[in-house]
Amino acid sequence: MKWGAAVAVTFVVLFMIGYERPKFRQYSKREKLAFAMLAALGWMLTLLLVLFPDLPGPTQLVDFLFGPLGKLLE
């Protein structure tokens, strides 16, 4: 079932790109690149969360990195 959700997310991203494609002529190269990068990053993060729902969040990474520093400053 997870792969079905991954395929559905991929189709949604492809639909979004297909919907925006006719409007790309009026955008600059930097805007096109920004759109492509944000779409790719969102797609990858969504796939990671769909396929591996138990991944730690960003706050756990911050706690891991700065936890010892907080204990040292106490």
CHARMM internal coordinates of N, CA and C (Angstrom, degrees):
IC EDIT
DIST 1 N 1 CA 1.4524
DIST 1 CA 1 C 1.5193
ANGL 1 N 1 CA 1 C 111.19
DIST 1 C 2 N 1.3379
ANGL 1 CA 1 C 2 N 115.88
DIHE 1 N 1 CA 1 C 2 N -30.53
DIST 2 N 2 CA 1.4570
ANGL 1 C 2 N 2 CA 118.57
DIHE 1 CA 1 C 2 N 2 CA 179.35
DIST 2 CA 2 C 1.5189
ANGL 2 N 2 CA 2 C 111.34
DIHE 1 C 2 N 2 CA 2 C -63.40
DIST 2 C 3 N 1.3402
ANGL 2 CA 2 C 3 N 115.91
DIHE 2 N 2 CA 2 C 3 N -36.88
DIST 3 N 3 CA 1.4574
ANGL 2 C 3 N 3 CA 118.34
DIHE 2 CA 2 C 3 N 3 CA -179.28
DIST 3 CA 3 C 1.5169
ANGL 3 N 3 CA 3 C 111.01
DIHE 2 C 3 N 3 CA 3 C -69.71
DIST 3 C 4 N 1.2998
ANGL 3 CA 3 C 4 N 117.64
DIHE 3 N 3 CA 3 C 4 N -30.21
DIST 4 N 4 CA 1.4624
ANGL 3 C 4 N 4 CA 120.36
DIHE 3 CA 3 C 4 N 4 CA 175.75
DIST 4 CA 4 C 1.5184
ANGL 4 N 4 CA 4 C 111.26
DIHE 3 C 4 N 4 CA 4 C -65.11
DIST 4 C 5 N 1.3279
ANGL 4 CA 4 C 5 N 116.54
DIHE 4 N 4 CA 4 C 5 N -40.00
DIST 5 N 5 CA 1.4636
ANGL 4 C 5 N 5 CA 120.68
DIHE 4 CA 4 C 5 N 5 CA 176.95
DIST 5 CA 5 C 1.5213
ANGL 5 N 5 CA 5 C 110.44
DIHE 4 C 5 N 5 CA 5 C -67.03
DIST 5 C 6 N 1.3259
ANGL 5 CA 5 C 6 N 117.12
DIHE 5 N 5 CA 5 C 6 N -37.98
DIST 6 N 6 CA 1.4681
ANGL 5 C 6 N 6 CA 120.73
DIHE 5 CA 5 C 6 N 6 CA 178.63
DIST 6 CA 6 C 1.5203
ANGL 6 N 6 CA 6 C 110.84
DIHE 5 C 6 N 6 CA 6 C -64.62
DIST 6 C 7 N 1.3160
ANGL 6 CA 6 C 7 N 116.70
DIHE 6 N 6 CA 6 C 7 N -40.91
DIST 7 N 7 CA 1.4696
ANGL 6 C 7 N 7 CA 120.61
DIHE 6 CA 6 C 7 N 7 CA 177.65
DIST 7 CA 7 C 1.5282
ANGL 7 N 7 CA 7 C 110.20
DIHE 6 C 7 N 7 CA 7 C -66.48
DIST 7 C 8 N 1.3246
ANGL 7 CA 7 C 8 N 117.00
DIHE 7 N 7 CA 7 C 8 N -39.19
DIST 8 N 8 CA 1.4646
ANGL 7 C 8 N 8 CA 120.29
DIHE 7 CA 7 C 8 N 8 CA 178.37
DIST 8 CA 8 C 1.5244
ANGL 8 N 8 CA 8 C 111.27
DIHE 7 C 8 N 8 CA 8 C -64.00
DIST 8 C 9 N 1.3253
ANGL 8 CA 8 C 9 N 117.43
DIHE 8 N 8 CA 8 C 9 N -41.39
DIST 9 N 9 CA 1.4715
ANGL 8 C 9 N 9 CA 121.03
DIHE 8 CA 8 C 9 N 9 CA 177.70
DIST 9 CA 9 C 1.5210
ANGL 9 N 9 CA 9 C 109.94
DIHE 8 C 9 N 9 CA 9 C -63.31
DIST 9 C 10 N 1.3221
ANGL 9 CA 9 C 10 N 116.72
DIHE 9 N 9 CA 9 C 10 N -41.05
DIST 10 N 10 CA 1.4643
ANGL 9 C 10 N 10 CA 120.61
DIHE 9 CA 9 C 10 N 10 CA 179.17
DIST 10 CA 10 C 1.5278
ANGL 10 N 10 CA 10 C 110.85
DIHE 9 C 10 N 10 CA 10 C -62.93
DIST 10 C 11 N 1.3279
ANGL 10 CA 10 C 11 N 117.52
DIHE 10 N 10 CA 10 C 11 N -41.88
DIST 11 N 11 CA 1.4580
ANGL 10 C 11 N 11 CA 120.55
DIHE 10 CA 10 C 11 N 11 CA 178.19
DIST 11 CA 11 C 1.5281
ANGL 11 N 11 CA 11 C 111.62
DIHE 10 C 11 N 11 CA 11 C -65.31
DIST 11 C 12 N 1.3261
ANGL 11 CA 11 C 12 N 117.35
DIHE 11 N 11 CA 11 C 12 N -36.98
DIST 12 N 12 CA 1.4626
ANGL 11 C 12 N 12 CA 120.25
DIHE 11 CA 11 C 12 N 12 CA 178.16
DIST 12 CA 12 C 1.5269
ANGL 12 N 12 CA 12 C 110.37
DIHE 11 C 12 N 12 CA 12 C -64.78
DIST 12 C 13 N 1.3216
ANGL 12 CA 12 C 13 N 117.22
DIHE 12 N 12 CA 12 C 13 N -42.66
DIST 13 N 13 CA 1.4657
ANGL 12 C 13 N 13 CA 120.50
DIHE 12 CA 12 C 13 N 13 CA 178.83
DIST 13 CA 13 C 1.5241
ANGL 13 N 13 CA 13 C 110.19
DIHE 12 C 13 N 13 CA 13 C -65.71
DIST 13 C 14 N 1.3199
ANGL 13 CA 13 C 14 N 117.72
DIHE 13 N 13 CA 13 C 14 N -42.35
DIST 14 N 14 CA 1.4642
ANGL 13 C 14 N 14 CA 120.44
DIHE 13 CA 13 C 14 N 14 CA 177.61
DIST 14 CA 14 C 1.5230
ANGL 14 N 14 CA 14 C 111.57
DIHE 13 C 14 N 14 CA 14 C -63.99
DIST 14 C 15 N 1.3259
ANGL 14 CA 14 C 15 N 117.48
DIHE 14 N 14 CA 14 C 15 N -38.24
DIST 15 N 15 CA 1.4556
ANGL 14 C 15 N 15 CA 120.61
DIHE 14 CA 14 C 15 N 15 CA 176.33
DIST 15 CA 15 C 1.5341
ANGL 15 N 15 CA 15 C 110.85
DIHE 14 C 15 N 15 CA 15 C -64.02
DIST 15 C 16 N 1.3239
ANGL 15 CA 15 C 16 N 116.22
DIHE 15 N 15 CA 15 C 16 N -41.11
DIST 16 N 16 CA 1.4567
ANGL 15 C 16 N 16 CA 121.01
DIHE 15 CA 15 C 16 N 16 CA 179.05
DIST 16 CA 16 C 1.5273
ANGL 16 N 16 CA 16 C 110.57
DIHE 15 C 16 N 16 CA 16 C -62.41
DIST 16 C 17 N 1.3209
ANGL 16 CA 16 C 17 N 116.95
DIHE 16 N 16 CA 16 C 17 N -43.15
DIST 17 N 17 CA 1.4623
ANGL 16 C 17 N 17 CA 120.64
DIHE 16 CA 16 C 17 N 17 CA 178.85
DIST 17 CA 17 C 1.5281
ANGL 17 N 17 CA 17 C 110.21
DIHE 16 C 17 N 17 CA 17 C -66.94
DIST 17 C 18 N 1.3097
ANGL 17 CA 17 C 18 N 116.97
DIHE 17 N 17 CA 17 C 18 N -41.93
DIST 18 N 18 CA 1.4635
ANGL 17 C 18 N 18 CA 120.41
DIHE 17 CA 17 C 18 N 18 CA 177.83
DIST 18 CA 18 C 1.5166
ANGL 18 N 18 CA 18 C 113.18
DIHE 17 C 18 N 18 CA 18 C -63.78
DIST 18 C 19 N 1.3133
ANGL 18 CA 18 C 19 N 116.69
DIHE 18 N 18 CA 18 C 19 N -34.19
DIST 19 N 19 CA 1.4600
ANGL 18 C 19 N 19 CA 121.02
DIHE 18 CA 18 C 19 N 19 CA 178.60
DIST 19 CA 19 C 1.5320
ANGL 19 N 19 CA 19 C 111.14
DIHE 18 C 19 N 19 CA 19 C -70.12
DIST 19 C 20 N 1.3186
ANGL 19 CA 19 C 20 N 116.89
DIHE 19 N 19 CA 19 C 20 N -37.61
DIST 20 N 20 CA 1.4616
ANGL 19 C 20 N 20 CA 121.15
DIHE 19 CA 19 C 20 N 20 CA -177.87
DIST 20 CA 20 C 1.5255
ANGL 20 N 20 CA 20 C 113.21
DIHE 19 C 20 N 20 CA 20 C -84.54
DIST 20 C 21 N 1.3115
ANGL 20 CA 20 C 21 N 118.18
DIHE 20 N 20 CA 20 C 21 N -16.90
DIST 21 N 21 CA 1.4647
ANGL 20 C 21 N 21 CA 121.70
DIHE 20 CA 20 C 21 N 21 CA -173.75
DIST 21 CA 21 C 1.5263
ANGL 21 N 21 CA 21 C 114.34
DIHE 20 C 21 N 21 CA 21 C -57.71
DIST 21 C 22 N 1.3202
ANGL 21 CA 21 C 22 N 121.32
DIHE 21 N 21 CA 21 C 22 N -42.62
DIST 22 N 22 CA 1.4731
ANGL 21 C 22 N 22 CA 118.85
DIHE 21 CA 21 C 22 N 22 CA 179.12
DIST 22 CA 22 C 1.5288
ANGL 22 N 22 CA 22 C 113.17
DIHE 21 C 22 N 22 CA 22 C -63.67
DIST 22 C 23 N 1.2936
ANGL 22 CA 22 C 23 N 118.15
DIHE 22 N 22 CA 22 C 23 N -23.82
DIST 23 N 23 CA 1.4586
ANGL 22 C 23 N 23 CA 121.40
DIHE 22 CA 22 C 23 N 23 CA -179.09
DIST 23 CA 23 C 1.5290
ANGL 23 N 23 CA 23 C 112.11
DIHE 22 C 23 N 23 CA 23 C -86.30
DIST 23 C 24 N 1.3253
ANGL 23 CA 23 C 24 N 117.79
DIHE 23 N 23 CA 23 C 24 N -4.43
DIST 24 N 24 CA 1.4626
ANGL 23 C 24 N 24 CA 121.45
DIHE 23 CA 23 C 24 N 24 CA -175.09
DIST 24 CA 24 C 1.5254
ANGL 24 N 24 CA 24 C 113.32
DIHE 23 C 24 N 24 CA 24 C -67.15
DIST 24 C 25 N 1.3044
ANGL 24 CA 24 C 25 N 118.69
DIHE 24 N 24 CA 24 C 25 N -23.25
DIST 25 N 25 CA 1.4702
ANGL 24 C 25 N 25 CA 120.48
DIHE 24 CA 24 C 25 N 25 CA -177.53
DIST 25 CA 25 C 1.5190
ANGL 25 N 25 CA 25 C 112.16
DIHE 24 C 25 N 25 CA 25 C -60.94
DIST 25 C 26 N 1.3112
ANGL 25 CA 25 C 26 N 117.31
DIHE 25 N 25 CA 25 C 26 N -33.95
DIST 26 N 26 CA 1.4570
ANGL 25 C 26 N 26 CA 120.73
DIHE 25 CA 25 C 26 N 26 CA -176.24
DIST 26 CA 26 C 1.5277
ANGL 26 N 26 CA 26 C 112.78
DIHE 25 C 26 N 26 CA 26 C -84.97
DIST 26 C 27 N 1.3234
ANGL 26 CA 26 C 27 N 117.59
DIHE 26 N 26 CA 26 C 27 N -8.11
DIST 27 N 27 CA 1.4548
ANGL 26 C 27 N 27 CA 120.74
DIHE 26 CA 26 C 27 N 27 CA -179.16
DIST 27 CA 27 C 1.5246
ANGL 27 N 27 CA 27 C 110.54
DIHE 26 C 27 N 27 CA 27 C -90.25
DIST 27 C 28 N 1.3230
ANGL 27 CA 27 C 28 N 115.66
DIHE 27 N 27 CA 27 C 28 N 152.61
DIST 28 N 28 CA 1.4598
ANGL 27 C 28 N 28 CA 119.73
DIHE 27 CA 27 C 28 N 28 CA 175.55
DIST 28 CA 28 C 1.5265
ANGL 28 N 28 CA 28 C 109.38
DIHE 27 C 28 N 28 CA 28 C -77.76
DIST 28 C 29 N 1.3216
ANGL 28 CA 28 C 29 N 115.03
DIHE 28 N 28 CA 28 C 29 N 170.01
DIST 29 N 29 CA 1.4593
ANGL 28 C 29 N 29 CA 120.16
DIHE 28 CA 28 C 29 N 29 CA -178.85
DIST 29 CA 29 C 1.5312
ANGL 29 N 29 CA 29 C 111.12
DIHE 28 C 29 N 29 CA 29 C -64.34
DIST 29 C 30 N 1.3279
ANGL 29 CA 29 C 30 N 116.92
DIHE 29 N 29 CA 29 C 30 N -35.87
DIST 30 N 30 CA 1.4688
ANGL 29 C 30 N 30 CA 120.60
DIHE 29 CA 29 C 30 N 30 CA 179.39
DIST 30 CA 30 C 1.5300
ANGL 30 N 30 CA 30 C 110.93
DIHE 29 C 30 N 30 CA 30 C -66.72
DIST 30 C 31 N 1.3320
ANGL 30 CA 30 C 31 N 117.39
DIHE 30 N 30 CA 30 C 31 N -39.44
DIST 31 N 31 CA 1.4678
ANGL 30 C 31 N 31 CA 120.10
DIHE 30 CA 30 C 31 N 31 CA 178.35
DIST 31 CA 31 C 1.5191
ANGL 31 N 31 CA 31 C 111.34
DIHE 30 C 31 N 31 CA 31 C -66.96
DIST 31 C 32 N 1.3152
ANGL 31 CA 31 C 32 N 116.52
DIHE 31 N 31 CA 31 C 32 N -37.78
DIST 32 N 32 CA 1.4632
ANGL 31 C 32 N 32 CA 120.17
DIHE 31 CA 31 C 32 N 32 CA 177.13
DIST 32 CA 32 C 1.5251
ANGL 32 N 32 CA 32 C 110.52
DIHE 31 C 32 N 32 CA 32 C -64.41
DIST 32 C 33 N 1.3309
ANGL 32 CA 32 C 33 N 115.71
DIHE 32 N 32 CA 32 C 33 N -42.77
DIST 33 N 33 CA 1.4590
ANGL 32 C 33 N 33 CA 119.91
DIHE 32 CA 32 C 33 N 33 CA 179.03
DIST 33 CA 33 C 1.5297
ANGL 33 N 33 CA 33 C 111.26
DIHE 32 C 33 N 33 CA 33 C -65.29
DIST 33 C 34 N 1.3329
ANGL 33 CA 33 C 34 N 116.69
DIHE 33 N 33 CA 33 C 34 N -41.26
DIST 34 N 34 CA 1.4656
ANGL 33 C 34 N 34 CA 120.44
DIHE 33 CA 33 C 34 N 34 CA 178.70
DIST 34 CA 34 C 1.5317
ANGL 34 N 34 CA 34 C 110.42
DIHE 33 C 34 N 34 CA 34 C -62.87
DIST 34 C 35 N 1.3197
ANGL 34 CA 34 C 35 N 117.10
DIHE 34 N 34 CA 34 C 35 N -43.03
DIST 35 N 35 CA 1.4648
ANGL 34 C 35 N 35 CA 120.78
DIHE 34 CA 34 C 35 N 35 CA 178.06
DIST 35 CA 35 C 1.5267
ANGL 35 N 35 CA 35 C 110.76
DIHE 34 C 35 N 35 CA 35 C -61.33
DIST 35 C 36 N 1.3351
ANGL 35 CA 35 C 36 N 116.38
DIHE 35 N 35 CA 35 C 36 N -45.29
DIST 36 N 36 CA 1.4633
ANGL 35 C 36 N 36 CA 120.44
DIHE 35 CA 35 C 36 N 36 CA -178.60
DIST 36 CA 36 C 1.5264
ANGL 36 N 36 CA 36 C 110.93
DIHE 35 C 36 N 36 CA 36 C -64.29
DIST 36 C 37 N 1.3221
ANGL 36 CA 36 C 37 N 116.58
DIHE 36 N 36 CA 36 C 37 N -42.73
DIST 37 N 37 CA 1.4671
ANGL 36 C 37 N 37 CA 119.82
DIHE 36 CA 36 C 37 N 37 CA -178.77
DIST 37 CA 37 C 1.5275
ANGL 37 N 37 CA 37 C 111.37
DIHE 36 C 37 N 37 CA 37 C -67.08
DIST 37 C 38 N 1.3274
ANGL 37 CA 37 C 38 N 117.63
DIHE 37 N 37 CA 37 C 38 N -43.38
DIST 38 N 38 CA 1.4673
ANGL 37 C 38 N 38 CA 120.16
DIHE 37 CA 37 C 38 N 38 CA 179.20
DIST 38 CA 38 C 1.5209
ANGL 38 N 38 CA 38 C 111.73
DIHE 37 C 38 N 38 CA 38 C -66.47
DIST 38 C 39 N 1.3328
ANGL 38 CA 38 C 39 N 116.63
DIHE 38 N 38 CA 38 C 39 N -39.42
DIST 39 N 39 CA 1.4664
ANGL 38 C 39 N 39 CA 119.66
DIHE 38 CA 38 C 39 N 39 CA 177.62
DIST 39 CA 39 C 1.5256
ANGL 39 N 39 CA 39 C 110.65
DIHE 38 C 39 N 39 CA 39 C -64.52
DIST 39 C 40 N 1.3310
ANGL 39 CA 39 C 40 N 117.44
DIHE 39 N 39 CA 39 C 40 N -42.95
DIST 40 N 40 CA 1.4634
ANGL 39 C 40 N 40 CA 121.01
DIHE 39 CA 39 C 40 N 40 CA 179.83
DIST 40 CA 40 C 1.5254
ANGL 40 N 40 CA 40 C 111.09
DIHE 39 C 40 N 40 CA 40 C -66.41
DIST 40 C 41 N 1.3182
ANGL 40 CA 40 C 41 N 117.31
DIHE 40 N 40 CA 40 C 41 N -42.71
DIST 41 N 41 CA 1.4610
ANGL 40 C 41 N 41 CA 120.75
DIHE 40 CA 40 C 41 N 41 CA 179.13
DIST 41 CA 41 C 1.5275
ANGL 41 N 41 CA 41 C 111.10
DIHE 40 C 41 N 41 CA 41 C -64.12
DIST 41 C 42 N 1.3177
ANGL 41 CA 41 C 42 N 117.19
DIHE 41 N 41 CA 41 C 42 N -44.20
DIST 42 N 42 CA 1.4624
ANGL 41 C 42 N 42 CA 120.58
DIHE 41 CA 41 C 42 N 42 CA 177.53
DIST 42 CA 42 C 1.5159
ANGL 42 N 42 CA 42 C 112.24
DIHE 41 C 42 N 42 CA 42 C -63.34
DIST 42 C 43 N 1.3295
ANGL 42 CA 42 C 43 N 115.91
DIHE 42 N 42 CA 42 C 43 N -39.42
DIST 43 N 43 CA 1.4664
ANGL 42 C 43 N 43 CA 120.07
DIHE 42 CA 42 C 43 N 43 CA 178.49
DIST 43 CA 43 C 1.5222
ANGL 43 N 43 CA 43 C 110.94
DIHE 42 C 43 N 43 CA 43 C -64.17
DIST 43 C 44 N 1.3397
ANGL 43 CA 43 C 44 N 116.77
DIHE 43 N 43 CA 43 C 44 N -45.06
DIST 44 N 44 CA 1.4635
ANGL 43 C 44 N 44 CA 120.05
DIHE 43 CA 43 C 44 N 44 CA -179.59
DIST 44 CA 44 C 1.5281
ANGL 44 N 44 CA 44 C 111.55
DIHE 43 C 44 N 44 CA 44 C -64.95
DIST 44 C 45 N 1.3261
ANGL 44 CA 44 C 45 N 117.88
DIHE 44 N 44 CA 44 C 45 N -43.50
DIST 45 N 45 CA 1.4622
ANGL 44 C 45 N 45 CA 120.42
DIHE 44 CA 44 C 45 N 45 CA 179.33
DIST 45 CA 45 C 1.5231
ANGL 45 N 45 CA 45 C 111.30
DIHE 44 C 45 N 45 CA 45 C -64.24
DIST 45 C 46 N 1.3112
ANGL 45 CA 45 C 46 N 116.73
DIHE 45 N 45 CA 45 C 46 N -39.78
DIST 46 N 46 CA 1.4599
ANGL 45 C 46 N 46 CA 120.35
DIHE 45 CA 45 C 46 N 46 CA 178.84
DIST 46 CA 46 C 1.5257
ANGL 46 N 46 CA 46 C 110.98
DIHE 45 C 46 N 46 CA 46 C -65.13
DIST 46 C 47 N 1.3248
ANGL 46 CA 46 C 47 N 116.87
DIHE 46 N 46 CA 46 C 47 N -42.45
DIST 47 N 47 CA 1.4661
ANGL 46 C 47 N 47 CA 119.30
DIHE 46 CA 46 C 47 N 47 CA 177.52
DIST 47 CA 47 C 1.5134
ANGL 47 N 47 CA 47 C 111.40
DIHE 46 C 47 N 47 CA 47 C -63.38
DIST 47 C 48 N 1.3303
ANGL 47 CA 47 C 48 N 117.06
DIHE 47 N 47 CA 47 C 48 N -41.01
DIST 48 N 48 CA 1.4621
ANGL 47 C 48 N 48 CA 119.23
DIHE 47 CA 47 C 48 N 48 CA 177.92
DIST 48 CA 48 C 1.5241
ANGL 48 N 48 CA 48 C 111.44
DIHE 47 C 48 N 48 CA 48 C -61.07
DIST 48 C 49 N 1.3251
ANGL 48 CA 48 C 49 N 116.93
DIHE 48 N 48 CA 48 C 49 N -42.76
DIST 49 N 49 CA 1.4664
ANGL 48 C 49 N 49 CA 119.57
DIHE 48 CA 48 C 49 N 49 CA -179.72
DIST 49 CA 49 C 1.5212
ANGL 49 N 49 CA 49 C 112.66
DIHE 48 C 49 N 49 CA 49 C -70.65
DIST 49 C 50 N 1.3197
ANGL 49 CA 49 C 50 N 117.08
DIHE 49 N 49 CA 49 C 50 N -32.25
DIST 50 N 50 CA 1.4678
ANGL 49 C 50 N 50 CA 119.88
DIHE 49 CA 49 C 50 N 50 CA 178.39
DIST 50 CA 50 C 1.5188
ANGL 50 N 50 CA 50 C 110.64
DIHE 49 C 50 N 50 CA 50 C -72.55
DIST 50 C 51 N 1.3257
ANGL 50 CA 50 C 51 N 117.07
DIHE 50 N 50 CA 50 C 51 N -44.01
DIST 51 N 51 CA 1.4641
ANGL 50 C 51 N 51 CA 120.54
DIHE 50 CA 50 C 51 N 51 CA -175.53
DIST 51 CA 51 C 1.5245
ANGL 51 N 51 CA 51 C 113.06
DIHE 50 C 51 N 51 CA 51 C -80.46
DIST 51 C 52 N 1.3502
ANGL 51 CA 51 C 52 N 116.92
DIHE 51 N 51 CA 51 C 52 N -32.02
DIST 52 N 52 CA 1.4676
ANGL 51 C 52 N 52 CA 121.80
DIHE 51 CA 51 C 52 N 52 CA -178.65
DIST 52 CA 52 C 1.5278
ANGL 52 N 52 CA 52 C 109.76
DIHE 51 C 52 N 52 CA 52 C -130.06
DIST 52 C 53 N 1.3230
ANGL 52 CA 52 C 53 N 118.17
DIHE 52 N 52 CA 52 C 53 N 77.47
DIST 53 N 53 CA 1.4735
ANGL 52 C 53 N 53 CA 119.91
DIHE 52 CA 52 C 53 N 53 CA -174.48
DIST 53 CA 53 C 1.5277
ANGL 53 N 53 CA 53 C 114.44
DIHE 52 C 53 N 53 CA 53 C -68.51
DIST 53 C 54 N 1.3158
ANGL 53 CA 53 C 54 N 118.69
DIHE 53 N 53 CA 53 C 54 N -14.29
DIST 54 N 54 CA 1.4654
ANGL 53 C 54 N 54 CA 121.04
DIHE 53 CA 53 C 54 N 54 CA -177.93
DIST 54 CA 54 C 1.5220
ANGL 54 N 54 CA 54 C 113.21
DIHE 53 C 54 N 54 CA 54 C -94.45
DIST 54 C 55 N 1.3226
ANGL 54 CA 54 C 55 N 117.69
DIHE 54 N 54 CA 54 C 55 N 15.19
DIST 55 N 55 CA 1.4638
ANGL 54 C 55 N 55 CA 120.14
DIHE 54 CA 54 C 55 N 55 CA 178.58
DIST 55 CA 55 C 1.5271
ANGL 55 N 55 CA 55 C 110.01
DIHE 54 C 55 N 55 CA 55 C -65.30
DIST 55 C 56 N 1.3295
ANGL 55 CA 55 C 56 N 117.19
DIHE 55 N 55 CA 55 C 56 N 143.29
DIST 56 N 56 CA 1.4694
ANGL 55 C 56 N 56 CA 118.94
DIHE 55 CA 55 C 56 N 56 CA 177.22
DIST 56 CA 56 C 1.5278
ANGL 56 N 56 CA 56 C 110.46
DIHE 55 C 56 N 56 CA 56 C -69.37
DIST 56 C 57 N 1.3214
ANGL 56 CA 56 C 57 N 115.05
DIHE 56 N 56 CA 56 C 57 N 150.91
DIST 57 N 57 CA 1.4502
ANGL 56 C 57 N 57 CA 121.12
DIHE 56 CA 56 C 57 N 57 CA -179.37
DIST 57 CA 57 C 1.5214
ANGL 57 N 57 CA 57 C 112.57
DIHE 56 C 57 N 57 CA 57 C -86.43
DIST 57 C 58 N 1.3147
ANGL 57 CA 57 C 58 N 116.78
DIHE 57 N 57 CA 57 C 58 N 176.23
DIST 58 N 58 CA 1.4616
ANGL 57 C 58 N 58 CA 120.24
DIHE 57 CA 57 C 58 N 58 CA -178.93
DIST 58 CA 58 C 1.5237
ANGL 58 N 58 CA 58 C 113.20
DIHE 57 C 58 N 58 CA 58 C -67.03
DIST 58 C 59 N 1.3221
ANGL 58 CA 58 C 59 N 118.84
DIHE 58 N 58 CA 58 C 59 N -28.08
DIST 59 N 59 CA 1.4635
ANGL 58 C 59 N 59 CA 119.52
DIHE 58 CA 58 C 59 N 59 CA 179.16
DIST 59 CA 59 C 1.5253
ANGL 59 N 59 CA 59 C 111.45
DIHE 58 C 59 N 59 CA 59 C -68.69
DIST 59 C 60 N 1.3141
ANGL 59 CA 59 C 60 N 117.20
DIHE 59 N 59 CA 59 C 60 N -30.94
DIST 60 N 60 CA 1.4606
ANGL 59 C 60 N 60 CA 120.14
DIHE 59 CA 59 C 60 N 60 CA 176.60
DIST 60 CA 60 C 1.5283
ANGL 60 N 60 CA 60 C 110.68
DIHE 59 C 60 N 60 CA 60 C -68.76
DIST 60 C 61 N 1.3211
ANGL 60 CA 60 C 61 N 117.35
DIHE 60 N 60 CA 60 C 61 N -33.37
DIST 61 N 61 CA 1.4629
ANGL 60 C 61 N 61 CA 120.65
DIHE 60 CA 60 C 61 N 61 CA 175.51
DIST 61 CA 61 C 1.5244
ANGL 61 N 61 CA 61 C 110.68
DIHE 60 C 61 N 61 CA 61 C -66.92
DIST 61 C 62 N 1.3219
ANGL 61 CA 61 C 62 N 117.49
DIHE 61 N 61 CA 61 C 62 N -42.81
DIST 62 N 62 CA 1.4641
ANGL 61 C 62 N 62 CA 121.12
DIHE 61 CA 61 C 62 N 62 CA 178.20
DIST 62 CA 62 C 1.5260
ANGL 62 N 62 CA 62 C 110.32
DIHE 61 C 62 N 62 CA 62 C -63.91
DIST 62 C 63 N 1.3120
ANGL 62 CA 62 C 63 N 117.57
DIHE 62 N 62 CA 62 C 63 N -42.28
DIST 63 N 63 CA 1.4643
ANGL 62 C 63 N 63 CA 120.65
DIHE 62 CA 62 C 63 N 63 CA 176.92
DIST 63 CA 63 C 1.5240
ANGL 63 N 63 CA 63 C 111.32
DIHE 62 C 63 N 63 CA 63 C -61.43
DIST 63 C 64 N 1.3184
ANGL 63 CA 63 C 64 N 116.77
DIHE 63 N 63 CA 63 C 64 N -40.29
DIST 64 N 64 CA 1.4611
ANGL 63 C 64 N 64 CA 120.54
DIHE 63 CA 63 C 64 N 64 CA 179.32
DIST 64 CA 64 C 1.5236
ANGL 64 N 64 CA 64 C 111.34
DIHE 63 C 64 N 64 CA 64 C -65.13
DIST 64 C 65 N 1.3304
ANGL 64 CA 64 C 65 N 116.32
DIHE 64 N 64 CA 64 C 65 N -41.64
DIST 65 N 65 CA 1.4597
ANGL 64 C 65 N 65 CA 119.98
DIHE 64 CA 64 C 65 N 65 CA -177.32
DIST 65 CA 65 C 1.5090
ANGL 65 N 65 CA 65 C 113.48
DIHE 64 C 65 N 65 CA 65 C -74.61
DIST 65 C 66 N 1.3396
ANGL 65 CA 65 C 66 N 116.72
DIHE 65 N 65 CA 65 C 66 N -42.67
DIST 66 N 66 CA 1.4494
ANGL 65 C 66 N 66 CA 120.22
DIHE 65 CA 65 C 66 N 66 CA -173.13
DIST 66 CA 66 C 1.5263
ANGL 66 N 66 CA 66 C 114.01
DIHE 65 C 66 N 66 CA 66 C -104.43
DIST 66 C 67 N 1.3146
ANGL 66 CA 66 C 67 N 118.82
DIHE 66 N 66 CA 66 C 67 N -0.37
DIST 67 N 67 CA 1.4493
ANGL 66 C 67 N 67 CA 122.18
DIHE 66 CA 66 C 67 N 67 CA 177.62
DIST 67 CA 67 C 1.5241
ANGL 67 N 67 CA 67 C 113.30
DIHE 66 C 67 N 67 CA 67 C -59.58
DIST 67 C 68 N 1.3324
ANGL 67 CA 67 C 68 N 117.27
DIHE 67 N 67 CA 67 C 68 N -49.82
DIST 68 N 68 CA 1.4727
ANGL 67 C 68 N 68 CA 117.98
DIHE 67 CA 67 C 68 N 68 CA 178.30
DIST 68 CA 68 C 1.5416
ANGL 68 N 68 CA 68 C 112.61
DIHE 67 C 68 N 68 CA 68 C -62.60
DIST 68 C 69 N 1.3137
ANGL 68 CA 68 C 69 N 117.08
DIHE 68 N 68 CA 68 C 69 N -34.46
DIST 69 N 69 CA 1.4583
ANGL 68 C 69 N 69 CA 119.93
DIHE 68 CA 68 C 69 N 69 CA 178.32
DIST 69 CA 69 C 1.5269
ANGL 69 N 69 CA 69 C 110.82
DIHE 68 C 69 N 69 CA 69 C -65.47
DIST 69 C 70 N 1.3254
ANGL 69 CA 69 C 70 N 117.47
DIHE 69 N 69 CA 69 C 70 N -39.20
DIST 70 N 70 CA 1.4526
ANGL 69 C 70 N 70 CA 120.91
DIHE 69 CA 69 C 70 N 70 CA 177.67
DIST 70 CA 70 C 1.5130
ANGL 70 N 70 CA 70 C 112.38
DIHE 69 C 70 N 70 CA 70 C -65.04
DIST 70 C 71 N 1.3292
ANGL 70 CA 70 C 71 N 116.30
DIHE 70 N 70 CA 70 C 71 N -39.54
DIST 71 N 71 CA 1.4616
ANGL 70 C 71 N 71 CA 120.10
DIHE 70 CA 70 C 71 N 71 CA 177.87
DIST 71 CA 71 C 1.5324
ANGL 71 N 71 CA 71 C 110.78
DIHE 70 C 71 N 71 CA 71 C -67.68
DIST 71 C 72 N 1.3128
ANGL 71 CA 71 C 72 N 116.16
DIHE 71 N 71 CA 71 C 72 N -34.93
DIST 72 N 72 CA 1.4597
ANGL 71 C 72 N 72 CA 120.89
DIHE 71 CA 71 C 72 N 72 CA 179.21
DIST 72 CA 72 C 1.5328
ANGL 72 N 72 CA 72 C 111.54
DIHE 71 C 72 N 72 CA 72 C -68.04
DIST 72 C 73 N 1.3148
ANGL 72 CA 72 C 73 N 117.25
DIHE 72 N 72 CA 72 C 73 N -35.54
DIST 73 N 73 CA 1.4642
ANGL 72 C 73 N 73 CA 121.31
DIHE 72 CA 72 C 73 N 73 CA -178.11
DIST 73 CA 73 C 1.5257
ANGL 73 N 73 CA 73 C 112.85
DIHE 72 C 73 N 73 CA 73 C -80.03
DIST 73 C 74 N 1.3138
ANGL 73 CA 73 C 74 N 118.50
DIHE 73 N 73 CA 73 C 74 N -14.82
DIST 74 N 74 CA 1.4757
ANGL 73 C 74 N 74 CA 120.56
DIHE 73 CA 73 C 74 N 74 CA -179.25
DIST 74 CA 74 C 1.4879
ANGL 74 N 74 CA 74 C 112.56
DIHE 73 C 74 N 74 CA 74 C -71.75
END
COOR INIT
IC SEED 1 N 1 CA 1 C
IC BUILD
